[in-house]
């Protein structure tokens, strides 16, 4: 039989094994690690136990989770870097490659347009080397030969 425990009355009325499992799960929600911008700090969050009329003092042996071994700011920076690289790759694949890999289309361009495309391609490839990468990216201007006309 499943027991729904929405408050202290439900908890007190539940069989001992159900109550013990529930209290064990409840205890595991108290201790948490929070990131303060430079390190992980162990904190106690009583919000989940207060609705049942408990305090952290009622759970002196509440389990302490393992301290995370990553820097969330660094993780976010890596994710942002990957996102910007993907945007750069998409521009290369969608705008540059269809022109430069097609000899008929590429030969129709002037020498100036070809040089603008080469410079644009190089600038895109150099995006990760920019000083503010990945948070402050200066995207190169799209050469007129690669601009798609809106219809």
N, C-alpha and C positions, 0 to 999 in steps of 0.2 A: 504494500500500500504506500502511495506517495503522500508525503506530508507537505503542506504549504505553510511556511512560517513567515508571517508578515509582521509579527510583533512579539513582545515579551509573553503575552498570554498564550499564543500559539506555541512558543518555545517551551514554556513551563508545562503545557499539556501534552507535549510530544513524548513518546517512549524514550527511555534513557539512551538507547543506542543512537536514535535519531538526534536527540539533544546533544550527545557527546560529539557526533560527527559535525553537526552544525556549529557548535562552539569551537571546535578545532578549525573549521574553515573561517569562522569569524575572527579567531585569534590571528590567523595568517594575513588578515587585511590591515593589521595595526601598524606594523613596522614597515617602512618604505624608505627607499633611497630617493633623494631629490637632488637635482643638479642646480648648483648655485651660480654657474657661469665659469667656475674654475675647478670644482671638485664635487664629488658625490657626498652628501651628508645624510646620515640616518635620522629619520624623523618619525614621529608617531602621529598617525592620522586616526582620530577617534570617530570620524563621521559615520562609519559603518556600524560601529558598536553602540553609539549613543541612542540610536532608535530603539534599541532593545534594553535601554536603561543601564548599560555597562560603562565603565571607564577603563582606561588602560591598566589601572591598578588591579582590576578584576582578572587580568591575564598576565601575571608576573612572568610566565614562561612563554610568552608569545614568541613564535619563531622569528628570527632575524634572517631576511633573505640575503643571498650572496650579493656582495657589492658588485655593481656593474663594472666591467673592465674596458669601457669605451668612453670617449669624449663625445657627447651629442653634438657639440658645435663642430667638431672635426667630421663627424658622420654627415652632418648637414652640408658641410663644405664639399665633401666628396660627392654627395648626391647632386649638388648644384653644379659641380664640375662636369659630372657625367651628362647632366641635362644640357649644359651649354655646348659640350662637345657633340652631342647628338644633333642639336640645332645646327651647328656648323656643318656636320656631315650631311644633314638633309639639304642644306643650301648647295653644297657641292654636288650632290647627286641630282637634285631637282633643277638647278639653274646652270651650273658650269658643265658638268659631264655631258649632257645632251648636245651641247654645242661643240666642245673640244673633241669629243669622241666620234663625231660625225664629220668625215673629211669634206663632204659636199657643203655642209652648212658652214664649217670653219673656213673654208677657202673663199666663201663669199664675203668674209669680213675684211675690212681694211687693216693695214698694219697697226694703225692706232687702236682700233677696236680689239685686235688680238692682244696687244700689249696691255690694254686696260683689263682684259679678262685674265691674263697671266698675273698681273698685279693683284687683282681681286682674289684670285685663287690663292696666291701666296699669303695675302692678308688674312684670309679665312683660316689657312693652315697655321698661321702665327697667333691666332686668338688666344690659345692657352698660355702663350708666353707674355701676354700683356700684364702690366704691373698690377692692375686691379682684379685680375681673373680669380675666381669666377663671378664675383659680386658686382664688378664694375667693368663691363665689356663695351668696348668701342667697336661696334660692327662697321665694317667697311661699306662704303657706298656701292650699290649695285651698278655696274656699268650699263650704259644705255643699250648696248647690244644684248644684254641679258634680261632687261626689264620686260615683264610680261604685260601686254596691254590688256586693260580691263574692258570687258564688253558689256 
